[in-house]
């Protein structure tokens, strides 16, 4: 790897570190929605909801909370999984420099994948209402309003 790539990669490593005990986002479950409030710096969020009868995915920009709403949707009573992916913020100037350099662009893409954070969980719909399913030993910072 040439020196220019090494310097750019060192420059682009995000300034935040996420400990295993920390969450990417705080969660709020209302009867008709699930909202994840990011607790880290990010450039983009991607929220995926999956179950037997549904696969839903949406991207959210910087400064937005990731929200899934059942408004105008009927979800059958069942268990569902969610996954939140937070892509870290990178310097736009570095990507501009990499535009004409395939090797550098590849290195930046690898770095971006390595620094992406995920948070997964489960919820269930009971009589049309969303309710979080907490794993054994899960932190109590999950906010749920039923």
N, C-alpha and C positions, 0 to 999 in steps of 0.2 A: 504494500500500500504506500502510495507516495506521501510525502510530507504535507502537501496541501490537503489531502483527504483526511489525514490524521488530525490536523489542526481544526478542520471544519467539524469533524465528528466530536472532538473534545469540546468545541464551542457550542455544539447543539445539544449536548446531553442536558436534559431538563434539570432545573435546580431543585426540584422536589424529589423526595424519596418516600415511598409508601411502605410503611412497616406492615408485616403480615396481619397484625391486629387491627390496623386501620381500615376504614371503609373508603371506597371510591365515592360513595354517596350515602346520604341519609335517606331513608325511605318513609313515605307517608302513604298509607292506604286509607282511602275513603270508600264508602260503599260503591261508588261508581267510577273510581279512578285509582291509579297507582302512579305516584310521582317520586322520582329520584332526584334529590338535590345534591349536585356534585360538591365534594369537599376538597377537591384538588384542582390545580390549574389544568386546563384542557383546551384543545382547539375545536374538537368535535366529539359529540356523544352519539352512540348508536344503541338504541334500545330494541331488543327482540323479545317478543312474547310468543310462546309456543305451547300448544296443547294438542289433544287429539283432533279437534275440529278447527284449529286456528294456527296460522303462522303470520305474525304481524311484525314489521320492522320499520323503524323510522330513525332518521338522523336529525340531530339538534345542533345548532351552532353554539359558539362560545357565548356564555352568559345565560343560556337557557337551561331550564330544568327539563329532564326527560319525563314525559307524561304519557300514560296510556289511559284512555277513557272508554268506558263502556256505553257512554251516551250514544243513543241511536244504534247500539249493537246489543244483541241478545247472546250472552255467553251461557252455555249450559252449565249446570252445577257440575264441577269437576276440578281437578288440580291442574295448574299451569306453571310453567317455568318462565323466568325472565333472566335476561343477560344484558348488562350494561357494559359497553366498551367505551373507554375514554381514551382518545388519542391526544398525546401531549402537544403543547404548542411548540412550534419550531420557528426559527428565524426565516422570514420570507426571502431575505437577501441570500441566504445559503442555497435555497432552492433555485433562485434566479441564476446563481453561479453554476449550479449543477445542470441547468437546462441543456447546455451543449456538451456535457461531459457524461457519457453513459456510465462510466465506472463510478464517478462520484454520485450520480443519481441512484445507482444500485446500492451504494453504501448508505446513503440517506434513507432509502426505503427499508433496508435491513434494520437500521437504528430505530426507525419509527415503529416497526413491528415489535422490536425488543422492548420498547418503552411504553407499550400500550397496556393499560390496566383494565381488568375485568372484575365485575361483581355479579354474582349469580344468586338466585334465590327462587323461592316458590310461593305461590299464593293459590288460594282456592276460591271458587265462586260457590256460595251457599245461598240458596233462595235469591239469586240475582245480585248478591252483595259480595264485593271483593274482601277477602280476609287473608292476611299474611300467614304463612306457615313458618314458624321459627324452628331452626335446627337446634338439637340439644347443645347447650352451652353457648348459644348465640347471644351476642351483646344485647342489652336492653335499649340501645339507642335507636332501635327501630320504632318509629312513631306510627301508631295505628289508631284511626278514629273510626269506630263502627257505628 
